[in-house]
């Protein structure tokens, strides 16, 4: 479903601030795989996600989604293939619109716009049914403006919006990092439920080693713009944070220097 081939990305090339963010990275993800991505600061995690999403062009290499070469396609056109949830709960939703209106926008992504009534009673009933799956009681507040929701509620709605059209690829960019631990756990459980139910191919960046181990069926660790660990199946199920730190040190030849990831 996703293939990243020999992708390079350097920022501020030729200056004292030059930073090689992706160093010939190769990654192949099969349909339905749920891949968690872990790594220290500056490892290249967010750069990889933004390269796949088309936020900026890569210097070299190709990116294909479901066999379609999207390397030269801008981000707004890649939205036809990609659903994305950002770290900031305020990103990805329209604050001044109701929950139902935000979901209506998501439902029409990729479709031509027509002059018709905004939301039919049938659509609103379908939205209420989907929102009820979150177990947050928001189905009874379907017309509530998204801007007054808590961070966790808003992130849960963003997750629904990103998956409403069943994207070919779901990108989760530390989407629970700004939430308190209890709310983050709820959003992660909801994420896993939706991903498994709809068989969504998913790439999830997290700073939390425990979450990277517990969720998904494959784990990759990045360092200095490349993938240094790729663990799946039974090997992933047996992992502990201690094991992961040891594997990192063995693969990279250095200690993992991200206290936030270790202590979370």
N, C-alpha and C positions, 0 to 999 in steps of 0.2 A: 504493500500500500504506500509506503514511503521509502525512497532510496536517495541517499545523499552520497554523492561520489566525488571524492578528492576536492572538497570545498575549502577554500582559503578566504580569510577575511582579515585585513589589516587596517587599523584605524590610525590616522595621522601619519601615513607613510612618509618617510623621508624627513621627519622632524624629530626633535628630541623626545617628543611624546609618543613616538611610534609604538604601537601595541599590536602584536600578532594575536588576534583573538581566536581564530580557527586556523589550524595548521594541517591542511590536507585531510580533513575529517571524512571518514566513511561510515555510513550507518544504513542498515537495511531493516525495516520493520514490517512484519507480515500483518495481513488483515486481522483485526481483532486483538492484537497484542496491546497490553497495557504496560508501558515502559516508564519507570521512574528514573529521574536523572539527578544525581547528587555530585557535589564538587565544591571546592573552596571558592573564596572570592577571586574573581578573575579567571576562573577555570574555562569559561567559554559557554556556560549553560544558556544564559539569556541570549547571547550572540547567536547560538545555534537555533534557538526557537525563533528569533527575529529573522534569521536568514530563511528559514522554512516558511515563515509567514509572509516574507517579501517586504519587510519593513525597510530594508536596505539591500542594494545589489551585492552579490558576492564578487570577489576579485577573480575567482577561478573555480571551475567545477560545475556540476549539474545537480539539480534537485528535481525529482519526479514524484508525483502523487498519483497513485492508481494508473501508472503507465503514462501519465501526461507530463511532459517537460514544462515545469513552471518557472524555470530559472530566470527567464526574462519577463515574466508576467508580474505586473505591479500588485501590491497588497490588496487593493480594493477588488481586483479581479480574482485573486486567489480566495477571496471570501466565499466563493461558490463551492469551494472544496473544504474549507477550514472553519472550525468553530474554535473560539479562543476565550479563555477567562484569565484576566489579569490579576496582579497582586493587589492593586487598589480596588476595593469594593465599589468605588464611585465610577470606575471606568467600565464601559460596556453597557451601561443603562442610561436612560434619560430621566433625570431627577424629577422634572416637572410633569411627567406622564405617569399614569396609573400602571399597576402591575399588568393588567390586561392589555393596555396600550403598548407597553414594552414587548410583551409576548407577541402581539399582533405584528409589530415591526419585524421581529425575529422570524415569524412564520412566513413573511413575504420576502425574505431575503432571496435574491436571485430571480424573483418574479417581476413581471412588468407591472407598473402602477396604473390603476384605473380609478375613475371617479365613481366610487360606490360608497355605501355606508361604511364607516370605519370598522366596526366589529359587529358581526351578526350575533344573535342570541345563541345560535348553535356553536359559534366559535368561542363565545364567552364561557359556555358550559364546558367545552373541551379544555379551555385554559384552567378553569376551576379544578377539573379532574386532575390535570397534570400538577398543579400547585399543591393539591391535597397530598400528593405523594411525598412531599417534603416533610410532612408531619410538623409544620410550624404554625398551623392555624391560619395561614394567609389566604386560604380559599374563601374565607368569610370576609376578607378585606380586599377582594380582587380589584376594586377600583381605587384603592389607596395609592397615593403618590409614592413612587419608589424613594424619593428623597427623604421621607420621614422614617424609613425602615432602618433597623440596626444594620451594622456592617455584615453580620452573618446572614441575616435575612436577605439583604441585597445581593450578597455573593451567591446565595442559593438560587435566587431569581436569575442572576447572570448565567449560572450553570445551566438552568433550564433553557434560557434563550440560546445558548451556544449549542445545545444538543437537540433543539426542537426539530430541526431539519435533518437530523442524523448525518452530520458531516462525514466526509471520507476520513478526516483527520481532526482529532480534538487536541488542542494545545492548552496546557494548564501551567501558567507561569507563576509558581509559588502562590497559588490562589488562596491558600489559607494562612499565609505568613502574617497578615495584618489582623488576624482574629485571635480571640482568647482561646486557650487550649480546649475548653469544652465545646465551643462553637466550631472550632477548627475540626474537631473529631466528628461532629455531626455533618459538616459539609463534606468531609472526606468519605464518610460512610455513604452519603447520598451520591457522591461522585462514583464510587465503586459500584453501587447498585445500578445507576444509569448506564455506565460503561459496559457492565456485564450483560444487562438486559438487552441493550441495543447492539451489542457486539461491536463497540466503537474502537477503532484504532486510536490509541491515546499516548501522548508524550507529556509526562508531568514532571516539571522541575520542583524540587523541594529542598529546603535547607535542613530538613529534619531527617537524620539517618534512620530513626525508628520508623517513620512514615514511609521512607523509601523501601525499607525491608518488608513491612507489613502489607503494603498496597501494591497492586499490579502483579504481573507474572514474569517480569524481566527488569533487571536493574543495571544501569550503566553509570560509571563514574568517570568524570572528566577532570583533566588537569592540563594546564598550559595549552588549551585549545585542541586537545585530542582526547579520545576515549581510551582509558587505560584499564578499565575493568568492564566486563560484560557477563552478567550472571543471570541465569534463568532456570526455570523448572525446579526440580528438587533441591538443587544447590542453593537457590535463592531462599527457599522455604526454611532451610537449616541455618541461614545466616543470623548472626548477632551483630550488634554494633562493634563489639570487640573484634570479631572476625573481619568485619568490613574495614576497620582501621588497619589491621594487620595486612590485609590484601592490598590496601592502598599503599602502605609503606613498602611492600614487596615489589609492587608494580612501578612505583614512581621513584623509589630510592630516597624518599623524604617523609617527614612526619606530616600528618594531616593537621593543618593550622587554621581550623575554623571552630572556635569554641562554641559558637551558636549551634552549629550542626551536631556537635558531640553532646552538648548538654541539654538539647531540646528533649 
